[in-house]
Amino acid sequence: MSQYLIEAVISCTLLGFISGFLGNFLVVRKMALFGDMIGHAVLPGVCIGFFLSAYEKNIFFIFFGALGAAFVANALHEFLSNKLRIKPDASLAINLTGFYAIGSTMMAWLKDSGKAGQTGLDRYLLGQASSISREDLSFIAVLTLIIVASIFIFYKEIKAACFDYQFSKASGLKPQVFLIFLSSLIAANVIVSLQAVGVILACAFLVIPAATTVFYSQKLLSRLFLGALFGALAGFAGAFFSLSDANVPTGPSIILVSAFVFVLSGIFGPENGWFRKKLGTWKDKRQHQTEDFLRCAYYFYEKSHENKAQLEGVFKRSGIKNPKLFERIRKRLVRGKVIKMNGEDSVSLTDKGLTLAADMVRKHRLWELYLVQMMNFPPERVHANAERVEHLITDKILKEIEDTLSNPDVDPHGKVIPSLNDLRKHGVPGY
């Protein structure tokens, strides 16, 4: 690979790094459209910078021209939303389309003059990494260091302004100043990213890597680094693919890689991925069915005062409709030494199983009593609700319920509420 191609790939990797890093602030503030507005609004500034540089592609003139356009667009957005009471999303859409229309008109005039194509200015629409020069790479590297350093120096202030504006204001941190500062950093990042992904896809370069981090962590600091990692990966892979085939624009290539990583993370992500959620739901359902099995076994030998329950009776009362599933649960409990078989058609709870079963019955009956005494439910209507809630009650919640009800002995139906501390007192068989 030639030297200029290596420089272009490095540039896109750095741009991906900083875009994924900053994009998290847009995602957590629910302002993804703001990035889109900046990406489109800077197009007139790019053209003005081109004029000011005497029709040469000078990175400094173009950058500061675009930055000026971004400030004007942001000021107009604030005026429309705060002074004229236009809805923020409508204000962003007005600025996005208005500035893009102006920029497109200016770009069309430049194309007609033949000067836009000579300097690669026309590649700002969809991006083309091959137009990035060594001077551009140096500028991008310096800007990356400035942005990262700025975020970490003012991290607490920016975080407070983003998550709790009123608290930040009451603490004297001047949140509006830090939000403007953050918007300036985002605008600067969008501007330097235009050569890689173009005006149209600049927002996606910010948002998609940041949105991908939701499937891995909920902590902002972790998401900043993860977003930077995903953005850098997309920038590197997309630029490499684009430069290997001159017919593929860099912008779409990078965004396709980023979207591919997002889809994979959405399916297999360890935090909120679809597969993880489905697996968690399946595990919870299996756990609930196991607990229903034990609770029903406890009911039978509590009633007969014999540590023995017929499998057929447990099956009918447990609500487990699939006989094969019921059999799998039975085998798993036997292997775990929670129950033991008495022949082929009945089971007994071991000491371990009795403790688990008594705990489930205790939760069930205490919740029934809580519904009756504290929420005025009629006793005949609490059983079905308790069958659902008993699986969700933690030991801490259970202790609070016991304290609220003054450690009751019986449920609304007159049945003894077993306690792990007094199972022997109530004569529970086998304990």
C-alpha positions as CSV (number, residue, x, y, z in Angstrom):
1,M,0.0,0.0,0.0
2,S,1.4,3.4,-0.9
3,Q,2.2,6.1,1.6
4,Y,-0.8,8.3,0.9
5,L,-3.1,5.4,1.3
6,I,-1.6,4.5,4.7
7,E,-2.0,8.2,5.7
8,A,-5.7,8.1,4.6
9,V,-6.4,4.9,6.6
10,I,-4.7,6.4,9.7
11,S,-6.7,9.6,9.3
12,C,-10.0,7.7,9.1
13,T,-9.1,5.6,12.1
14,L,-8.4,8.7,14.2
15,L,-11.6,10.3,13.0
16,G,-13.5,7.2,13.9
17,F,-11.9,7.2,17.3
18,I,-12.9,10.7,18.2
19,S,-16.4,10.5,16.6
20,G,-17.3,7.4,18.6
21,F,-15.8,9.1,21.7
22,L,-17.8,12.3,21.4
23,G,-21.0,10.7,20.0
24,N,-21.8,9.3,23.4
25,F,-22.7,12.7,24.7
26,L,-25.2,13.1,21.9
27,V,-26.7,9.7,22.6
28,V,-27.1,10.2,26.3
29,R,-28.6,13.7,25.8
30,K,-30.9,12.3,23.1
31,M,-29.6,14.9,20.6
32,A,-28.5,12.7,17.7
33,L,-30.2,15.0,15.3
34,F,-28.0,17.8,16.5
35,G,-25.0,16.0,14.9
36,D,-27.0,15.7,11.7
37,M,-27.8,19.4,11.7
38,I,-24.1,20.4,12.2
39,G,-23.0,18.0,9.5
40,H,-25.4,19.6,7.0
41,A,-25.0,23.2,8.3
42,V,-21.3,23.4,7.7
43,L,-21.6,22.9,4.0
44,P,-21.9,26.6,3.3
45,G,-19.0,27.2,5.5
46,V,-16.9,24.7,3.6
47,C,-17.7,26.6,0.4
48,I,-16.9,30.0,2.0
49,G,-13.6,28.6,3.2
50,F,-12.9,27.5,-0.3
51,F,-13.5,31.0,-1.6
52,L,-11.3,32.5,1.1
53,S,-8.4,30.2,0.2
54,A,-8.5,31.5,-3.4
55,Y,-10.2,28.3,-4.7
56,E,-7.6,26.0,-3.1
57,K,-8.4,23.2,-0.6
58,N,-6.8,24.7,2.4
59,I,-7.7,22.8,5.6
60,F,-7.4,25.8,7.9
61,F,-9.7,28.1,5.8
62,I,-12.2,25.4,5.3
63,F,-12.2,24.3,8.9
64,F,-12.7,27.8,10.3
65,G,-15.3,28.7,7.6
66,A,-17.2,25.5,8.5
67,L,-16.8,26.2,12.2
68,G,-18.3,29.7,11.7
69,A,-21.3,28.2,9.9
70,A,-21.8,25.7,12.7
71,F,-21.9,28.5,15.3
72,V,-24.4,30.4,13.2
73,A,-26.6,27.3,12.9
74,N,-26.4,26.5,16.6
75,A,-27.2,30.1,17.5
76,L,-30.2,30.1,15.1
77,H,-31.3,26.8,16.6
78,E,-31.2,28.3,20.2
79,F,-33.1,31.4,19.0
80,L,-35.8,29.3,17.3
81,S,-36.3,26.9,20.2
82,N,-35.9,29.3,23.1
83,K,-37.1,32.7,21.8
84,L,-39.7,31.7,19.2
85,R,-40.8,28.5,21.1
86,I,-40.3,26.2,18.1
87,K,-40.0,22.6,19.1
88,P,-36.3,21.5,19.3
89,D,-36.7,18.7,16.7
90,A,-38.5,21.1,14.3
91,S,-35.8,23.8,14.9
92,L,-33.1,21.2,14.1
93,A,-34.8,20.1,11.0
94,I,-35.3,23.7,9.8
95,N,-31.6,24.5,10.2
96,L,-30.5,21.2,8.7
97,T,-32.5,21.5,5.5
98,G,-32.0,25.3,5.2
99,F,-28.3,25.3,5.6
100,Y,-27.9,22.2,3.4
101,A,-30.0,23.9,0.7
102,I,-27.7,27.0,0.8
103,G,-24.6,24.8,0.8
104,S,-25.9,22.7,-2.1
105,T,-26.6,25.8,-4.2
106,M,-23.1,27.1,-3.5
107,M,-21.6,23.7,-4.3
108,A,-23.6,23.5,-7.6
109,W,-22.2,26.9,-8.6
110,L,-18.7,25.7,-7.9
111,K,-19.2,22.6,-9.9
112,D,-20.5,24.7,-12.8
113,S,-17.3,26.7,-12.6
114,G,-15.3,23.5,-12.8
115,K,-13.2,24.5,-9.7
116,A,-14.8,22.2,-7.1
117,G,-13.8,19.0,-8.9
118,Q,-10.2,20.3,-9.4
119,T,-9.6,20.5,-5.6
120,G,-11.7,17.6,-4.5
121,L,-14.3,19.8,-2.9
122,D,-17.1,17.8,-4.4
123,R,-16.0,14.7,-2.4
124,Y,-17.3,16.4,0.8
125,L,-20.8,15.1,0.0
126,L,-20.1,11.4,0.4
127,G,-16.5,11.5,1.5
128,Q,-13.4,10.0,-0.1
129,A,-10.4,9.2,2.1
130,S,-8.0,9.4,-0.9
131,S,-8.5,13.2,-0.8
132,I,-6.9,13.4,2.7
133,S,-3.4,14.8,2.6
134,R,-0.5,14.6,5.0
135,E,-1.4,18.1,6.2
136,D,-4.9,17.0,6.9
137,L,-3.6,14.0,8.9
138,S,-1.5,16.3,11.0
139,F,-4.4,18.6,11.7
140,I,-6.7,15.6,12.5
141,A,-4.1,14.2,15.0
142,V,-3.7,17.5,16.8
143,L,-7.4,18.0,17.0
144,T,-7.9,14.5,18.3
145,L,-5.5,15.2,21.1
146,I,-7.1,18.5,21.9
147,I,-10.6,17.0,22.1
148,V,-9.7,14.0,24.2
149,A,-7.6,16.2,26.6
150,S,-10.5,18.8,26.9
151,I,-13.1,16.1,27.7
152,F,-10.9,14.6,30.5
153,I,-10.0,18.0,31.9
154,F,-13.6,19.1,32.2
155,Y,-15.2,15.6,32.4
156,K,-17.0,16.2,35.7
157,E,-18.4,19.6,34.6
158,I,-19.5,18.3,31.2
159,K,-21.1,15.2,32.8
160,A,-23.0,17.2,35.3
161,A,-24.2,19.6,32.6
162,C,-25.4,16.7,30.5
163,F,-27.1,14.6,33.1
164,D,-28.4,17.2,35.7
165,Y,-28.5,20.7,34.3
166,Q,-30.3,22.2,37.3
167,F,-28.0,20.7,39.9
168,S,-25.0,21.8,37.9
169,K,-26.4,25.3,37.7
170,A,-27.2,25.4,41.4
171,S,-23.6,24.3,42.1
172,G,-22.3,27.3,40.3
173,L,-20.7,25.2,37.5
174,K,-22.2,27.3,34.6
175,P,-23.5,24.3,32.6
176,Q,-24.5,26.5,29.6
177,V,-20.8,27.4,29.1
178,F,-19.8,23.7,29.2
179,L,-22.6,22.6,26.9
180,I,-21.5,25.3,24.3
181,F,-18.0,24.1,24.7
182,L,-19.1,20.5,24.1
183,S,-21.1,21.6,21.1
184,S,-18.0,23.3,19.7
185,L,-15.9,20.1,20.1
186,I,-18.6,18.1,18.3
187,A,-18.8,20.7,15.5
188,A,-15.0,20.6,15.1
189,N,-15.1,16.8,14.9
190,V,-17.9,16.8,12.4
191,I,-16.0,19.3,10.2
192,V,-12.8,17.3,10.0
193,S,-14.8,14.1,9.4
194,L,-16.4,15.5,6.2
195,Q,-13.5,14.4,4.0
196,A,-13.9,10.8,5.3
197,V,-17.7,10.3,5.5
198,G,-19.1,13.4,3.8
199,V,-21.9,15.8,4.8
200,I,-24.7,13.3,4.4
201,L,-23.3,10.6,6.7
202,A,-21.5,12.7,9.3
203,C,-24.2,12.2,11.9
204,A,-24.0,8.4,11.5
205,F,-20.3,8.4,12.1
206,L,-21.0,10.1,15.5
207,V,-24.1,8.2,16.5
208,I,-23.7,4.5,15.4
209,P,-20.5,3.7,17.3
210,A,-21.8,5.5,20.4
211,A,-25.2,3.7,20.2
212,T,-23.4,0.4,19.9
213,T,-21.9,0.9,23.4
214,V,-25.4,0.5,24.9
215,F,-25.1,-3.2,24.4
216,Y,-21.9,-3.4,26.5
217,S,-22.0,-0.9,29.4
218,Q,-24.2,1.7,31.1
219,K,-21.3,3.7,32.6
220,L,-20.5,6.8,30.6
221,L,-16.7,6.5,31.0
222,S,-16.7,3.0,29.8
223,R,-18.9,3.9,26.9
224,L,-16.6,6.7,25.8
225,F,-13.7,4.3,25.3
226,L,-15.9,1.6,23.8
227,G,-17.4,4.2,21.3
228,A,-13.8,5.3,20.4
229,L,-12.9,1.6,19.8
230,F,-15.9,0.9,17.6
231,G,-15.5,4.1,15.7
232,A,-11.8,3.5,15.1
233,L,-12.6,-0.1,13.9
234,A,-15.2,1.2,11.5
235,G,-12.9,4.0,10.3
236,F,-10.0,1.6,9.6
237,A,-12.0,-1.2,8.0
238,G,-14.2,1.2,5.9
239,A,-11.3,3.2,4.7
240,F,-9.3,0.1,3.8
241,F,-12.2,-1.3,1.8
242,S,-12.9,2.0,0.1
243,L,-9.3,2.5,-0.9
244,S,-9.0,-1.0,-2.3
245,D,-11.8,-0.2,-4.8
246,A,-11.9,3.4,-6.1
247,N,-15.5,3.1,-7.1
248,V,-16.7,2.8,-3.4
249,P,-17.0,6.1,-1.5
250,T,-15.4,6.1,1.9
251,G,-18.4,7.4,3.8
252,P,-20.8,4.6,2.9
253,S,-18.0,2.0,3.5
254,I,-17.3,3.3,7.0
255,I,-21.0,3.5,7.9
256,L,-21.7,0.0,6.6
257,V,-18.9,-1.4,8.8
258,S,-20.2,0.6,11.8
259,A,-23.8,-0.6,11.1
260,F,-22.6,-4.2,10.8
261,V,-20.9,-4.0,14.2
262,F,-24.0,-2.4,15.7
263,V,-26.2,-5.3,14.4
264,L,-23.9,-7.9,15.8
265,S,-23.7,-6.1,19.1
266,G,-27.5,-5.8,19.2
267,I,-27.8,-9.5,18.8
268,F,-24.9,-10.8,21.0
269,G,-24.0,-7.8,23.2
270,P,-23.4,-8.8,26.8
271,E,-25.4,-6.0,28.4
272,N,-28.6,-5.5,26.4
273,G,-28.2,-7.7,23.4
274,W,-31.2,-9.6,22.1
275,F,-29.6,-13.0,22.7
276,R,-28.7,-12.1,26.3
277,K,-32.2,-10.9,27.0
278,K,-33.7,-14.0,25.5
279,L,-31.3,-16.2,27.5
280,G,-32.1,-14.3,30.7
281,T,-35.8,-14.7,30.1
282,W,-35.4,-18.4,29.5
283,K,-33.3,-18.8,32.7
284,D,-35.8,-16.8,34.7
285,K,-38.7,-18.9,33.4
286,R,-36.8,-22.1,34.1
287,Q,-36.0,-20.9,37.7
288,H,-39.7,-19.9,38.3
289,Q,-40.9,-23.3,37.1
290,T,-38.4,-25.0,39.4
291,E,-39.6,-22.9,42.3
292,D,-43.2,-23.8,41.5
293,F,-42.3,-27.5,41.6
294,L,-40.8,-27.1,45.1
295,R,-43.6,-25.0,46.4
296,C,-46.2,-27.5,45.2
297,A,-44.3,-30.4,46.7
298,Y,-44.2,-28.5,50.0
299,Y,-48.0,-28.0,49.9
300,F,-48.6,-31.7,49.6
301,Y,-46.5,-33.0,52.4
302,E,-47.6,-30.0,54.6
303,K,-51.1,-31.2,54.1
304,S,-50.4,-34.8,54.8
305,H,-47.7,-34.3,57.5
306,E,-45.5,-36.7,55.5
307,N,-42.5,-35.8,53.5
308,K,-43.8,-37.3,50.4
309,A,-45.6,-35.9,47.3
310,Q,-47.1,-37.6,44.4
311,L,-45.6,-36.5,41.1
312,E,-48.9,-36.4,39.4
313,G,-50.3,-34.1,42.0
314,V,-47.3,-31.8,41.8
315,F,-47.5,-31.7,38.0
316,K,-51.2,-30.7,38.0
317,R,-50.8,-28.0,40.7
318,S,-47.5,-26.5,39.5
319,G,-48.9,-25.1,36.2
320,I,-46.2,-26.7,34.2
321,K,-48.1,-27.9,31.2
322,N,-45.4,-29.7,29.3
323,P,-44.8,-33.3,30.7
324,K,-41.3,-33.4,29.2
325,L,-40.3,-30.1,30.7
326,F,-41.7,-31.3,34.1
327,E,-39.6,-34.5,33.8
328,R,-36.4,-32.4,33.0
329,I,-37.0,-30.3,36.1
330,R,-37.5,-33.4,38.2
331,K,-34.2,-34.9,37.0
332,R,-32.3,-31.6,37.5
333,L,-33.6,-31.4,41.1
334,V,-32.6,-35.0,41.8
335,R,-29.1,-34.4,40.4
336,G,-28.9,-31.3,42.6
337,K,-29.9,-33.3,45.7
338,V,-32.9,-31.0,46.2
339,I,-35.4,-33.9,46.0
340,K,-35.1,-37.7,46.1
341,M,-37.3,-40.3,44.6
342,N,-39.6,-42.6,46.5
343,G,-40.1,-45.3,43.8
344,E,-41.3,-44.0,40.5
345,D,-44.3,-41.9,41.3
346,S,-43.5,-39.8,44.4
347,V,-40.7,-37.5,45.7
348,S,-39.4,-36.3,49.0
349,L,-37.6,-33.0,49.7
350,T,-34.1,-33.2,51.1
351,D,-33.0,-30.8,53.8
352,K,-31.7,-28.5,51.1
353,G,-35.0,-28.8,49.1
354,L,-37.1,-28.2,52.2
355,T,-35.2,-25.0,53.0
356,L,-35.8,-23.8,49.4
357,A,-39.4,-24.8,49.3
358,A,-40.2,-23.3,52.7
359,D,-38.6,-20.1,51.6
360,M,-40.9,-19.9,48.5
361,V,-44.0,-20.7,50.5
362,R,-43.0,-18.0,53.0
363,K,-42.7,-15.4,50.3
364,H,-46.0,-16.5,48.8
365,R,-48.0,-16.3,52.0
366,L,-46.4,-13.1,53.3
367,W,-47.2,-11.4,50.0
368,E,-50.8,-12.6,50.2
369,L,-51.0,-11.2,53.7
370,Y,-49.4,-7.9,52.6
371,L,-52.0,-7.5,49.8
372,V,-54.9,-8.1,52.2
373,Q,-53.7,-6.0,55.2
374,M,-51.9,-3.1,53.4
375,M,-53.6,-2.9,50.1
376,N,-57.1,-4.1,51.1
377,F,-57.3,-6.9,48.6
378,P,-60.0,-9.5,49.3
379,P,-58.4,-12.8,50.4
380,E,-59.9,-14.8,47.6
381,R,-58.1,-12.6,45.0
382,V,-54.5,-12.7,46.2
383,H,-53.4,-16.2,45.3
384,A,-52.8,-15.6,41.6
385,N,-51.0,-12.4,42.2
386,A,-48.7,-14.0,44.8
387,E,-47.8,-16.8,42.4
388,R,-46.3,-14.2,40.0
389,V,-44.7,-11.9,42.6
390,E,-43.2,-14.6,44.9
391,H,-40.4,-15.2,42.3
392,L,-39.4,-11.5,42.4
393,I,-39.2,-10.9,46.1
394,T,-35.6,-10.6,47.4
395,D,-34.5,-11.3,51.0
396,K,-34.2,-7.6,51.6
397,I,-37.8,-6.9,50.5
398,L,-39.0,-10.0,52.4
399,K,-37.4,-8.6,55.6
400,E,-39.2,-5.3,55.1
401,I,-42.5,-7.0,54.5
402,E,-42.0,-9.0,57.7
403,D,-41.2,-5.9,59.7
404,T,-44.2,-4.0,58.2
405,L,-46.5,-6.9,59.2
406,S,-44.9,-7.5,62.6
407,N,-43.6,-11.0,61.8
408,P,-47.0,-12.7,61.3
409,D,-47.5,-16.4,61.9
410,V,-50.4,-17.2,59.5
411,D,-51.5,-16.0,56.1
412,P,-55.0,-14.6,55.2
413,H,-56.3,-18.2,54.8
414,G,-55.1,-19.3,58.2
415,K,-52.2,-21.3,57.0
416,V,-48.9,-21.2,58.8
417,I,-46.2,-19.0,57.3
418,P,-42.9,-21.0,57.5
419,S,-39.8,-19.2,58.6
420,L,-36.3,-20.4,58.1
421,N,-35.7,-19.6,61.8
422,D,-38.6,-21.6,63.2
423,L,-39.2,-24.5,60.9
424,R,-38.6,-26.9,63.8
425,K,-41.1,-24.9,65.9
426,H,-43.9,-25.5,63.4
427,G,-42.9,-29.2,63.1
428,V,-42.1,-29.2,59.5
429,P,-41.3,-32.8,58.6
430,G,-37.6,-33.6,57.9
431,Y,-36.1,-30.4,59.3
